[in-house]
Amino acid sequence: MHTRNRITVIGTGYLGITHAACMAEVGHEVLGLDIDADKIRQLNHGELPIHENGLDELLRRGVVSGRLRFTTSFQEAAEFGDVHFLCLGTPQRTDSSAADTSQLDAAIDALAPHLTRACLVVGKSTVPVGTAERLNRRLIERAPAGDAINLAWNPEFLREGFAVKDTLSPDRIVLGVRTESAERTLRAIYAPLGDIPTVVTDFATAELVKAAANSFLATKISYINAMAEVCEAAQGDVVALAEALSYDGRIGGRFLNAGIGFGGGCLPKDIRAFTARAEELGAGRALSFLREVDEINIRRRSRAVELARELVGGSLAGRAVAVLGAAFKPDSDDIRDSPALAIANAIQEEGGLVSVYDPVALDNARKAYPTLGYAGSPTEAAQEAHVTLLLTEWSDFVELDPEEFGSVVADRNVVDGRNALSPIAWRAAGWNYRALGRP
Ligand code: UDX
C-alpha cells in the first residue's frame, strides 16, 4: 500500500492539469490552483480546457472520486498541501530571448505568506539554471515557517499528445534536492508509478537536464534538416538517408524526420533561453551551435514556401492555396510557434489565397491568425486549390486518397512538408509531388 499524500499543483496549464490528474489517478489527494477563475470552474466540473489524449477521462475520474479539486485560493492550498508542485509557464520574454520566470516568482510570493508549517515545494517548470537557488531564498524569506520549508527541483519531460503516458510511465525521474527528507517525500509520491530510473542530484543539474534534453532533441531535428538542405543541393533523398542512419543504434531513428522543422511551446523557446542563460554565465561559446539549430529550423519554413511558389509557376499572388494542418504537431491543438501557421501566414503575405484545415486546432488558429482563411474539411480547404501543402502529419491527411482528393483541386500540386505522404502513390495519381530534402 502506497502512502497517500496531500499535494497541490500550482498552475493548471498543460503540465499542471496533467500532473494533477495523474497524481489523483495514482491515489493522492490533489488540489489544483490557478488564478484564472473561469478555468477553475471548468476544471471543477471535470471539463478539460485543452486537447490531450486520455486526459479528459482522468480528469473526470479524479473529480468524481473527490480526490481531485481545484481552487483559486493560495491560503486553501497552503493549508491543504504537504507538497506543493509549481507548474507555471516560463515563456520567452518579450524584450529578449531569455525565459520569463515572473509567474514562478508571483506564485511563490502568493503562497509563501500562508506557509506556517513545514512542507515541500517542488518546481517542475523549465527554468534557467540558478532559478531554484533564487526561489529557495525567496521562499524562506517570505514564509512564516522559514527554513522548515524545503525546495526541490523535479523537471518534467512530457510530450504533448502523450502527456498522460509520459507522466504515468516516465523514462526517468530527476530529483534536484538538498535534503534526504525531500528525496524521501518525492520517492514516496512517485512510488505508485513503479520502478522508474531515478537520478538524484543538485538543483543546478536538475534544471540543466531539461534544457540539455530539449536542446539535444532540437539539434537532432535540425541535423536531419541540414542533411535535407544538402540532399536538395546534391539530388539526394533525406528520407532514405535517415533510414540508413537509423539502423546505427548509436544514432537511432527517433526525431530524425526531416520536414518543416520543430515548433511548439517548448523546443524553440527552450533552446533560445538556454543560449541566453549560458551567455550570462560566460559559457556562451559552448552553446553557440544552438543558434545554427534555430536558423536551420526557420530556413525550412522558407523552403516550404519556395516549393509551393515553384509548383504554381513562380508567384503565389492570387493563387488558391490549401494548407492541411495548423497544430505544431499531430494529436495536439497547440499552435504555439507552429511551423504550419508560420508558413500559411508567409504565403498569405505573398498574396496567396490561403485556406487552412486542422482536425482540432482551428479555434486556436483563428484566434492567433484571424486574417487567414479557414475550412471545415480537407476537401473544402482544397476546393479549386492551385497547390496543397501538408504541414501537420495528422493521420487523416496521411490517409487521404490522392485520386479522390485530386478531384476537388484545380491543380494537382502538393508540397509534403512532413515527408509523410507516399510520393509513388501521389505521383501515380497525377500529382506534382514536392517534399523537403527529396529529389
Ligand atoms: C518536447 C519534448 O519532446 C518533451 O520531452 C518536452 O518535455 C517538451 O518539449 P513537445 O513540444 O510536446 O515535447 O513536442 P515534440 O514531440 O518533441 O515535437 C516538437 C516539434 O518537433 C514538433 O513541431 C514536431 O513536429 C517536430 N519534430 C519532431 C520534427 O520536425 N521531426 C521529428 O523527427 C520529431
Boltz pocket constraint, residues with backbone or C-beta under 6 A from the ligand:
constraints:
  - pocket:
      binder: B
      contacts: [[A, 156], [A, 157], [A, 158], [A, 159], [A, 160], [A, 161], [A, 214], [A, 217], [A, 221], [A, 254], [A, 255], [A, 256], [A, 257], [A, 258], [A, 259], [A, 260], [A, 261], [A, 262], [A, 263], [A, 264], [A, 265], [A, 266], [A, 267], [A, 328], [A, 329], [A, 330]]
      max_distance: 6.0
